[in-house]
Amino acid sequence: MSIRHGLLALLERGPRYGSQLRTEFESRTGSTWPLNVGQVYTTLSRLERDGMVAQGGEDAAGHALYAITDSGRAELRTWFEKPVDRTSPARDELAIKLAMAVGASGVDIRDVIQSQRRHTVKAMQDYTRLKAQALIAVESGGARERDDVAWLLVLEQLIFQTEAEARWLDHCESRLIRLSATAADTGAATATTTGAATGGTPGGTAGGTAEAPTATAPTGADTAPTRTAPPEAASPVAGAR
């Protein structure tokens, strides 16, 4: 998230002071990414150092006002025109958690997936309710229509994101099931081949005494899971629109 460019965009509408910028930023994004005043003023100081904003007097209440400069406007235009770089994605805690859970001792990755799926579906339902409220606000055409439209776009991005996450979790579970089945088939084929080579029957010894083969259960991601998806996971995107 670029707080720097977000503040420049707000300042392009006219001079503002720190607390005002924080309030407008959170209003525009529905407080999805809350700011504190210290963070705002730290960013303003850096923008002033870089020549992109300048202090321009005070308002009637004595608040120091900041105004965007020509250099700041040029930086803002470049930001709007340049695509967001996806070649170096931000760290995703869920992806890292599942990657670490594969084969981890004492961890059933299926439980991790199902727990996350329940949370993701709940979040999607919450975002959908907020979207309905935002649509009502936009259609009513109130004084804050611009902020309501901006908040609606943010909410829809969050809904699409949680829908994709729910589908990815389903995919992860299916992938693990397929890999477990492949590992089990490979193990059975190896046992059969070994038995035939040593005594003509699976599990046979060189002396002809047959022994029942012992199966070693794979661990972690190789365990053949039984899908026990929670009821709501059957259709994670139901009602998301």
N, C-alpha and C positions, 0 to 999 in steps of 0.2 A: 504494500500500500504506500502510495506516495503522498505523505502529508504535505511535503514541500510544494508539490504542484497543486494539490487541493487548495491550499491557502492562497496560492497565486490566482487560481480561478475565482475564488471568492473576492479577492482584492480587486480584480478587474472590474467588478461591479461598483467599486468606490472604496474610499478609505474606511478602514475598520480598526478596532482595537482588539487585543488578544482574546478576552472573554467572549466578545461578540463573534469572532472567527470560530472559536470552539463551538458555540451554540449553533451557528449556521452550518458548520461542517456536520455536526451530529444530526441536525434536523434534515439535512439533505440526504444523509445515509441511514436515517432511522436508528442512530446510535449503534449500528452494527459494529463499528470500530471506534469506540469511545476514546476521546482525547482528554488529557488533563491540561490545565492552564500552563504549567511549567513546560510541557512538551511543545505547546504552541509558541510560547515566547522564545524557547531555545531555537525553534525552527525559524522564527522571524529574525532572530539575531544573525543566524547564518545567511539568510536571504539578504539581509542588510549588508553583511560583510561582502557578499558576492555581487552587490550592486543591483539586486533584483527588486528590492523594496527600499523605501526611504521613509523616515518618520516625517509626518506632515502636520505638526501642530497637535491640538487637543480638541476634544468635544466639549460640550457645555458642562459635563460632569467632571472634566479634568482628566479623562482617559487619553493616553498617548495614542495617536492615530498613525497607522501605517498605510502607505500608498504604493501601488505597483509602479515600477519604472519601465522605460522602453525596453531595457534589457530583460526585465521580468516578463513583459508581454511576448518578446521573441522566444524566450524559453518555454512559455506556456503554449505558444503555437506549435513549437517543435514537439512538445509532449503530446498534444492532441493528434498531430499528424503521424507520429511514429508508433508502429504496432508495439504492443507489450511483448517483451522477449520471453519466449517459452522454451528456449534452448537450455536454460539453466533453471529448472523448476525449483520452487521453494520446497523445503523439507516437509513431507506429509507424515504426521505422527502415526496415522492409522496404517499407512503402507509400511512404515518402519516397524511398527508393532507386529504386524502379521509376518513380516520377513524374519523377525527375531523369534517369533513363536514356532516357526517351522523346525521341528526336531528338538525343541527346548524340553528339558527334563521336567516332568510333572505338569506340563501345559497341554491341554486339549485344544488344539487350534479351532476345532468346531465350536467349542463354547465361546471362544473369543469372537468368532464371526457372528454367531447368533446373538450374543449380547450387544455387539455393535449394530447389528441389523435392527434390533428393537429400538435402540436409541435413534438411529438414522430415520426410521419410519416416523417416530414420534416428532422429531425435528421437522420433517417434511409436512406433517399435519399442522404443526404450529405455524410454519411459514405460510401454508395455504390459507389459514384463518386470517393471518395478517394481510395477505394479498387481497382477500375479499374486502377487508376494511379500507385498504389503500384504494381499491377500485371505486368504492363508494365516495371516498374523499375526492378523487380525481373527477368523477362524474358530476359531483355537486358543484364543481368550479369555484371553490373557495379562494380566499386571499392567498393561501399558501400552495396554490396549485402546482407551481414549479417544484417545490420540495416534495409534494405528494407524488408527482410523476417520477422524480428521481428515486424516491424510496420504493416505488412500484418496480422500477427496473432492477434495483438491488435485490428486492425480494424474489423476483422471478429468476435471477441468477442463482440465488441460494436454493430455490426449488429445483432448478435443473441440476445443480451440483449434487444435492442429496439424492435425486433420482438416479443419477449416474453412479453414486456411491453404493446405493442399494443394489443396482444391477451388477456392479463389480464384486460385491460381497457374494452374491449368488454365483457368479462366475468362479470366484476363488473356491467356494465349497465344491462345485462341480469338478473343477480341476483336481482338487485333492482326492475326490472319489475315483476319478479316472486313473490317477497316478497310483493310488492304493491297489486298484484292481490289476493294473499292469505289473506291479511289484509282486502281487500274489500269484499271478499266472507264471511269471518268470521263476519264482521260487518252486512252484509245483513241477514245472518242466525240468528244472535242475535236479530235483529229487528223483524224478522218474529216470532220467539219463544216468544218474549215479547208481541207482539200483540195478539197472539193466547191465551196467558194466561190471558190477561186482558179483552178481549171482543170478542174473536172468530175471529177477523180480525186484520191484521197488523195495528198497530197504534190505535186500539180501546181502549176506556177508560172503566172503571168499570161501568159508567152510560150508555154505549152503544153508545156514540157519537164518531164517527170515525174522526180521525185527520190524515192528511197526514204526514208521517214520514219525519223528517228532517235529511239529511245526513250531517255528519260533515266530511269535507275533511281532511284526514290525512296530516301531515306535514313532511318536511325533506325527509328521505329515504322512508317513507311510502306513499308518493304521487305517484299515478299511472302515470309513465312518458310515454310520447309519443316519440318514438325513432325518433330523427331528426338528424341522423348521417351526418356529412359533406361528400361530394362526395368522397373525397380521403380515407375516413375511410372504404369504402365498401371492399377494399382489401388492408389492411395496409402493407402487405409484398410484394406487387407487385413491381417487379424490384429490390428487395433487393439482388438478386444474380447477 
